[in-house]
Amino acid sequence: MSKKSMREAFGNTLVELGEEDQDIVVVDADLSTSTKTDIFKKVFSERFIDVGIAEQNLIGVSSGIASTGKKVFASSFAVFETGRAYEVIRNMTCMANLNVKLCATHAGLMTGPDGATHQSIEDLAIMRVLPNMKVFVPADAYETRQIVRAAAEVEGPVYIRMVRDDVENIYTDEYEFEMGKASLLREGNDLSIVACGPMVRLAIEASDRLRDEGINARVVNMSTIKPIDTDILLDCAQNTRGIITVEDHSVLGGLGSAVSEVVSETIPTKVCKIGVKDLFGMSGKTEELYEQYGLTEDSIYEKAMQMMEIEPAK
């Protein structure tokens, strides 16, 4: 499968939006070449602001501009944009329900060699608890483009979580994202695998491998974490043996927690979470880190076999 960059898709989509809407403004925190907002800067320098290494100021300036009626895309690394600026996001952006679109890159363990200080594995948890905030996690570059465009249209604050590395394509140009609706990628009535971000590709591969064992595992791309698609989760809970969630994020407070909250109050079912187990990250190549923390096709396969009470093939 070919790979594409979410960050490149983000930067190019900003240019598209800038051409269509004069109210689009982009603000960055001294990372424009990494976040790819520099693509927008080259075309619309008069609508681009760099606040320097000052993430709280990034959100304060963005909120102030948004209060004048502009649509502001504010970008930085996920760990800094959500962590350093949390109080400002809460008190300025979300309380006023402003049109600030937080577009964070370098999320999860996929920052690799940058290590634990740069690996944001808590951001979904802290963003999804904020009133008025909507939370999106694209699975590939095509979905990134769709989500960025959707963010420009929706009223109020949005958090978009992107990764550093190029990722394999799940979709094509024909794909149409719908906010609050998950994407069913594989049919199956034995068990459900609900994933987000780069974990979606692993979920597909695990499902194909399970099918060779006679197990039909459905695969759901839950790219909208908030508002989450309750309908598809209830169907998973009612019509499959259990749900496995997979995320490049802590198992505390992220996708797995969101799924558990939905089914526990309606159709209680077994939910097994694959993600980072209440640990910090470390420096290393993405593949090595995913292996270290159990974010692999093998982990999904083994968890599925346990759920089906079948001894995994050696």
C-alpha positions, 0 to 999 in steps of 0.5 A: 500500500502507498503511504501519504503524509497527514501533515502534508494533507493538512497543509495543502487543505489549508491552502484550499480553504484559504482560497475559498474563504477569506476568513481563514487564518492560521496561527503556529508556534514556531513549528510551521515547517514540521506542522506544514502550516508553512504551505499556507504561509507561502500563499497567504502570508498576510493571514499567517501568524507565528507566535514563537515558542509560546503555546499559551499565547498560540491559543490566546491569540487564536481565540482573540482573532476568532472572537472577531468572526474569523476561523482560526487554525492553530497548530503545534505538536500535540503534547505542547498544544494540549498540555502547555495551553490546556487552561487557555483552551478551557477558559478562552476557547471552549467557554466562549465556544470560539471557532478555533481549530486545534490541529495538532501533529506529532501525536502518540508514540509516533514521534519516535526518537524525540522520546517521552517529552514529545510523545502525547499519549494523554491528549485525547483524554484531556480534549474530549472532557472539554465542553463544546470541544469536538475531537477527530483522529484521521486514519490517513491523509485522505481522511485528514483532508476531509476532517480539516474541511469539516472543521472549517464548517462546524461551529466551535472548537475542534481538536484534530490529532495527526501523526508524524510519519507517513501512513498507509492509505485506507481511503481514496479521493472518493471518501466522504467524512461525516462528523459523528459517524464511524466508518465500517471497513470490514463486516463481521459478527464474531467480534468488533475491532474499533480503532483510530488513527494509524491503528486502523491499518493494523486492525484491518490486517488483524481482521484479515488474518482472523478471517483465515482462522474462520473468525469474522471480525468487523473493523470500525474506524472511529475517527470521531471520538467526540461526538462518538457514534453510539449507534455503531457501538451499540450494534457492535455490543449487541451483535458481536461477542465483544469489542477490542479498541486499539489506539496510539494513546493511553488506555486511560481516557481515550478511545477505549474509555469512550467506547466503554462509557457508551456500552456500559450504560446501554448494552454492557459487553466485554471491552478489551483495550489495546494502547499504552498501559499507563506508562510514558513513552521512550525514544526509538523507531516507531516500529520498535516502540509499537512492538514494545508497547504492544501496538501490533497486529499480533497483539490484536490477533492474540486478544481476539483469539482470547475473546473467542476462547481459541488457542492462538496458532503458533 
